Amino acid sequence: MSTSSTARSIIATVLGLAVAASASCAPPAPRTARGDPIERSDLVLGTVCTLRLLDGGSEAALDAAFARLREIEDRMSANKAGTTVAAVNAAAGSGPVKVPADVLFVLGKALYYWTLSGGAFDPTIGPVVKLWNIGMDGERIPSVSELQAALPLVGAGSVRIDGAASTVYLPRAGMLLDLGAIAKGYAADEVGRILLERGVKAAVIDLGGNIMVLGKKADGTPWRVGVQDPSDDRGSYIGIAELPGGTTVVTSGIYERYFVGEDGVHYHHILDPATGYPVRNGLVSVTVIAESSIDADGLSTTLFALGLERGMALAESLPGVEAIFIDAENRVYASEGAGSIFRLSDGAYTMATLP
């Protein structure tokens, strides 16, 4: 028997605002008086997405934001028939496919993080993802021979992009593009843009745990975002980060999507492109705090895959990026800037420093 953690999703919640994703969709929250919050939740991008407008905006702003989320899903999902990514995958080894500008942009970012990580982050991991199918029906442990057949199809360096023609080509039949580790970050950035364009002055964007805060709180205090306890239910946090508006918090962890095999081993969804197996480096989660959600999304997986020492070194080298690492021994490591905005509150965890 296997156990999935899809209901626990990613790992941050905005404290005191009741915006954590729930298990069911809720109707639009009505405006009861001028200035009251407007909130809506819907199932999109494979998760429950919640938008809460705290100052300014309208139901029309929410309509526009959710329409954009559905458009991004219809273009970038690798698990839905008829999407742009599905068309690119179907044409692998046959010919290039014309794609919209946003798909080119997100793929370009994914390839940037492939380069930055030395291949640890790879948007062509799709053939291996499909074998494991973690978080989906039929999740299982692939055989060694299956992985050996799939791994030669993984390699973002072979992806061919023609910017002038707006096309993407996967040159080997069987290659599969998967933007799941970065597309939700792009979606959060897009929702933020749309809300600001429509007069929203303060809001919380929660795309299944990918958090973005916009504007200023009414009382002028910083936004308070909890970092999820990897060993507890979603909404339980180990500490608080105090952040200005225009900040995003994204986490990758081994508890987000996983199953326990008949061998009793915990298999999570962050896969090593070199081996085809889940990354095993002693980490249980990595949280990234940044201004750009697409960068935070790509980096959370990248830093996790690189491991504590290499991941921390990369985080420290990037301007405007902070990171919080949690290992299997309940030790918490924070980048220099994160240490000034994050406070640990759970006594089961301890702050630690690299030697």
KOLRO-735992 format. One line per 3 residues: number of its first residue (from 1); their letters; for each residue x negated, y, z negated of C-alpha. Coordinates in steps of 0.05 Angstrom, whole numbers, plus 32768, in hexadecimal, padded with zeros to 4 digits. Layout:
REM KOLRO-735992
NUM = a = X Y Z | ...
This chain:
REM KOLRO-735992
1 = mst = 8000 8000 8000 | 7FE8 8046 800F | 7FF6 8088 7FEB
4 = sst = 7FFB 80C9 8012 | 7FF2 810F 7FF4 | 8011 8137 802C
7 = ars = 8043 8157 7FFC | 800A 8175 7FD5 | 7FEF 819B 8012
10 = iia = 7FB4 81CC 800B | 7FA2 81EF 7FCA | 7FB2 8236 7FB6
13 = tvl = 7FEF 8259 7F9C | 7FFD 82A2 7F8B | 800A 82A7 7F42
16 = gla = 804A 82C6 7F28 | 806A 82CC 7F6C | 808A 8287 7F74
19 = vaa = 8072 827F 7FBC | 8056 8238 7FB8 | 8070 820B 7FEF
22 = sas = 80A9 81DE 7FDB | 80C0 819B 7FF6 | 80FC 81B8 801C
25 = cap = 810B 81F4 8047 | 8130 822E 8028 | 815E 8260 804B
28 = pap = 8149 82A9 8052 | 814B 82CE 8010 | 817E 8307 8015
31 = rta = 816C 834F 8007 | 8195 8361 7FCA | 817D 83A9 7FC3
34 = rgd = 814B 83D6 7FE5 | 8105 83C0 7FD4 | 8117 837A 7FBC
37 = pie = 80EB 8342 7FD8 | 8100 831C 8016 | 80EA 82D4 8019
40 = rsd = 80F1 829C 804B | 80D6 8255 8050 | 80D6 8227 808C
43 = lvl = 80B6 81E7 80A4 | 8083 81F8 80D9 | 803A 81E6 80E8
46 = gtv = 8047 81A4 80C5 | 8053 81C4 8082 | 8082 81F1 805B
49 = ctl = 8070 8239 806A | 8088 8271 803C | 8086 82BB 804A
52 = rll = 8098 82ED 8013 | 809E 8337 8024 | 8095 8360 7FE5
55 = dgg = 8094 83A7 8002 | 80B1 83B9 8045 | 80C5 838D 807E
58 = sea = 8107 836C 8091 | 8128 832C 80A6 | 8113 833F 80ED
61 = ald = 80CA 8340 80D7 | 80D3 82FA 80BB | 80F4 82E3 80FB
64 = aaf = 80B9 82FC 8123 | 8086 82DC 80F5 | 80A7 8298 80F6
67 = arl = 80B1 829B 8141 | 8066 82A5 8147 | 8058 826B 8119
70 = rei = 8083 823D 8144 | 8061 8257 8183 | 801C 8247 8165
73 = edr = 8034 8201 8152 | 8050 81F6 8198 | 800C 8208 81B6
76 = msa = 7FD9 81ED 8185 | 7FF6 81AF 8163 | 7FD2 816E 8175
79 = nka = 800B 8145 8156 | 8045 8161 817E | 8058 814F 81C5
82 = gtt = 8059 8186 81F9 | 8027 81B5 81D9 | 7FED 81D7 81FD
85 = vaa = 7FBB 81AD 81D6 | 7FE1 816E 81E8 | 7FDB 8182 8232
88 = vna = 7F90 818E 822B | 7F89 8149 820A | 7FB3 8127 823F
91 = aag = 7F87 8144 8276 | 7F45 812D 8255 | 7F18 8112 828B
94 = sgp = 7F46 812A 82C2 | 7F42 8175 82C6 | 7F47 81B8 82A4
97 = vkv = 7F88 81D3 8286 | 7F9C 821C 8285 | 7FAA 8233 823E
100 = pad = 7FC3 8272 821C | 7F92 82A6 8201 | 7FA0 8293 81B9
103 = vlf = 7F8D 824B 81C5 | 7F4C 8261 81E5 | 7F3F 828E 81A9
106 = vlg = 7F4B 8258 8175 | 7F23 8225 819C | 7EEA 8257 81A2
109 = kal = 7EEB 8260 8156 | 7EEB 8215 814C | 7EAF 820E 817A
112 = yyw = 7E8C 8246 8153 | 7E93 821F 8113 | 7E7C 81E0 8136
115 = tls = 7E3C 8205 8148 | 7E36 8225 8103 | 7E3F 81E2 80E0
118 = gga = 7E10 81BB 810D | 7E4A 8190 8122 | 7E67 8182 80DD
121 = fdp = 7EA6 81A7 80F3 | 7EBE 818B 8136 | 7F00 819C 8159
124 = tig = 7EF8 815E 8185 | 7F00 8130 8149 | 7F45 811D 8163
127 = pvv = 7F35 80D4 8179 | 7F1D 80C4 8133 | 7F57 80EA 8111
130 = klw = 7F88 80C0 813A | 7F68 807F 8123 | 7F70 8091 80DA
133 = nig = 7FB3 80B5 80E2 | 7FAD 80CE 809A | 7FEB 80F1 8081
136 = mdg = 8014 80D3 80BA | 803B 8093 80C4 | 800C 8058 80CE
139 = eri = 7FD0 8073 80A9 | 7F9A 803D 80A4 | 7F51 802D 80A1
142 = psv = 7F36 8026 80E8 | 7F08 7FEC 80F9 | 7EBF 7FF7 8104
145 = sel = 7EC7 7FE6 814E | 7EFF 801A 8155 | 7ED4 8050 8137
148 = qaa = 7E99 803D 8162 | 7EC5 8045 819F | 7EE2 8088 8189
151 = lpl = 7EA2 80AB 8171 | 7E84 80B5 81B7 | 7EC2 80DD 81C8
154 = vga = 7EB3 810F 8191 | 7E86 8149 81A2 | 7E9C 8191 81A9
157 = gsv = 7E5E 81A2 81D1 | 7E7D 8181 820E | 7EBD 81AC 820D
160 = rid = 7EBF 81D8 824B | 7EE1 821C 8245 | 7EEB 824A 8281
163 = gaa = 7EFD 828D 8263 | 7F0A 82AE 82A7 | 7F3A 8278 82BB
166 = stv = 7F55 826D 8274 | 7F4A 8222 8278 | 7F31 81EC 824A
169 = ylp = 7F15 81A9 8261 | 7F04 816B 823A | 7ED5 8146 8269
172 = rag = 7EDC 80FF 824E | 7F1D 80D7 8251 | 7F34 80C8 820A
175 = mll = 7F1A 8109 81EC | 7F4C 812B 81BE | 7F4B 8173 81A7
178 = dlg = 7F65 817F 8160 | 7F6A 81C7 8146 | 7F8B 81B3 8105
181 = aia = 7F50 81CA 80DA | 7F54 8212 80F3 | 7F97 8222 8115
184 = kgy = 7FBD 822E 80D5 | 7F8A 8264 80C2 | 7F96 8286 8104
187 = aad = 7FE1 8281 80F8 | 7FDA 82A5 80B5 | 7FB3 82DD 80D6
190 = evg = 7FE9 82E3 810B | 8021 82E6 80D7 | 7FFA 831C 80B1
193 = ril = 7FF3 8345 80F1 | 803C 833F 8103 | 8054 8352 80BD
196 = ler = 8027 838F 80BA | 803E 83A5 80FF | 8086 83A1 80E6
199 = gvk = 807D 83CE 80AB | 806E 839C 8074 | 8043 83BC 803E
202 = aav = 803A 8381 800F | 8046 8337 801A | 8030 82F1 8009
205 = idl = 8025 82BF 8042 | 8023 8276 802D | 801A 8245 8066
208 = ggn = 801C 8204 803F | 7FE9 821E 800E | 7FBF 8249 803D
211 = imv = 7FCA 828B 8019 | 7FC4 82D2 8033 | 7FD7 8310 800B
214 = lgk = 7FE7 8352 802E | 7FE7 8399 8012 | 7FEB 83AD 7FC9
217 = kad = 8016 8394 7F90 | 8048 83C5 7F74 | 8023 83CB 7F32
220 = gtp = 7FE0 83D7 7F54 | 7FBF 839A 7F35 | 7F97 8368 7F60
223 = wrv = 7FB9 832C 7F7E | 7FAE 82ED 7F53 | 7FA5 82AC 7F79
226 = gvq = 7F9D 826A 7F56 | 7F6B 8236 7F6F | 7F8C 81F2 7F6E
229 = dps = 7F78 81BC 7F3D | 7F63 8183 7F6C | 7F77 814F 7F39
232 = ddr = 7FBD 8169 7F2A | 7FFE 8179 7F4E | 8001 81B3 7F7E
235 = gsy = 800B 81F4 7F59 | 7FDC 81E0 7F20 | 7F9E 820B 7F21
238 = igi = 7F59 820A 7F03 | 7F4E 8255 7F05 | 7F63 8298 7F22
241 = ael = 7F45 82C3 7F58 | 7F57 830D 7F56 | 7F59 8329 7F9C
244 = pgg = 7F6A 8368 7FC4 | 7F9E 8369 7FFB | 7F88 8350 803E
247 = ttv = 7F67 8313 8020 | 7F72 82CA 8030 | 7F64 828B 8008
250 = vts = 7F5D 8247 802A | 7F48 8205 800D | 7F34 81C1 8028
253 = giy = 7F36 8186 7FF8 | 7F36 813B 7FF5 | 7F7B 813A 7FD5
256 = ery = 7FA0 8160 800C | 7FAE 8124 8039 | 7F95 80E0 8026
259 = fvg = 7FA8 8098 801A | 7F8E 8061 7FEE | 7F7D 8022 8016
262 = edg = 7F88 7FDB 8001 | 7F3F 7FDC 7FED | 7F50 8010 7FB8
265 = vhy = 7F26 8046 7FDA | 7F3F 808E 7FE1 | 7F3C 80A2 802B
268 = hhi = 7F46 80ED 8038 | 7F51 8113 8079 | 7F0F 813A 807D
271 = ldp = 7EE9 810D 80AE | 7E9F 810C 80BE | 7E96 8113 810A
274 = atg = 7E55 80EC 8105 | 7E70 80AE 80E2 | 7EBC 80B1 80EC
277 = ypv = 7EC7 80A6 80A2 | 7EDF 80D8 806D | 7EA8 8107 8055
280 = rng = 7E89 80EE 8014 | 7E5D 8122 7FF4 | 7E76 8129 7FAD
283 = lvs = 7EA4 8164 7FBB | 7EEF 8162 7FAF | 7F01 81A7 7FC9
286 = vtv = 7EE5 81E8 7FE6 | 7F0B 822A 7FE3 | 7EF8 8264 8011
289 = iae = 7F0C 82AC 8005 | 7F06 82DC 803F | 7F2A 8311 8067
292 = ssi = 7F36 82E6 80A5 | 7F60 82A8 809A | 7F48 8285 80D9
295 = dad = 7F01 828C 80BF | 7F14 8275 8079 | 7F38 8239 8097
298 = gls = 7EFD 8225 80C3 | 7ECB 8231 808C | 7EF0 820A 8056
301 = ttl = 7EE8 81CB 807F | 7EA2 81DE 8096 | 7E88 81EA 804F
304 = fal = 7EA8 81AB 8035 | 7E89 8181 806D | 7E44 81A1 8061
307 = gle = 7E45 8190 8017 | 7E36 81BB 7FDA | 7DEF 81D3 7FE7
310 = rgm = 7DF3 81DF 8032 | 7E3A 81F8 802D | 7E29 822A 7FF7
313 = ala = 7DED 8243 801E | 7E19 824F 805A | 7E4F 8272 8032
316 = esl = 7E1B 82A0 8011 | 7E00 82B2 8056 | 7E43 82CA 8072
319 = pgv = 7E5A 8311 8062 | 7E9F 8318 8045 | 7EA4 82CE 8034
322 = eai = 7EA8 82AF 7FEF | 7EAF 8266 7FDD | 7EC1 823A 7FA1
325 = fid = 7EAA 81F1 7FA1 | 7EC5 81BC 7F73 | 7EA2 8179 7F6C
328 = aen = 7EB8 8135 7F53 | 7E9A 8143 7F0E | 7ECA 817F 7F04
331 = rvy = 7E91 81B0 7F0E | 7EA2 81F2 7F30 | 7E6F 8218 7F5A
334 = ase = 7E7E 825F 7F71 | 7E5A 828A 7FA4 | 7E3C 82CA 7F88
337 = gag = 7E77 82F5 7F9C | 7EAB 82C2 7F87 | 7E8D 82C1 7F42
340 = sif = 7EA3 8309 7F37 | 7EEC 82FE 7F4C | 7EFA 82B7 7F35
343 = rls = 7F06 82A2 7EED | 7F0A 8259 7ED7 | 7F45 824B 7EA8
346 = dga = 7F48 81FF 7EA4 | 7F1D 81E1 7E6D | 7F16 81A0 7E92
349 = ytm = 7EE8 81C3 7EC4 | 7EA6 81E6 7EBA | 7E82 821B 7EE2
352 = atl = 7E3F 8203 7EFC | 7E05 821F 7F24 | 7DDA 81FF 7F59
355 = p = 7D93 81EE 7F42
